[in-house]
């Protein structure tokens, strides 16, 4: 995670992975859970995803949307 993203999250008084997950939800409708809620190691960032609603046939398009969001989000905070 870039220092710029970490700084922005700090300004918002949230964990950087939480900010990432909320941005993903707001921009794509994909809901994931920030790793900070599971005791991730300091200085690491991740999320957890579970497909409970979408038909499995739509998983490929969901993952493509996730990939596009991820690339866009990281470019925004590069």
Secondary structure, 3 states (H helix, E strand, C coil): CCHHHHHHHHHCCCCHHHHHHHHHHHHHCCCCEEHHHHCCCCCCCCEECCCCCCCHHHHHHHHHHHHHHHHHHHHHCC
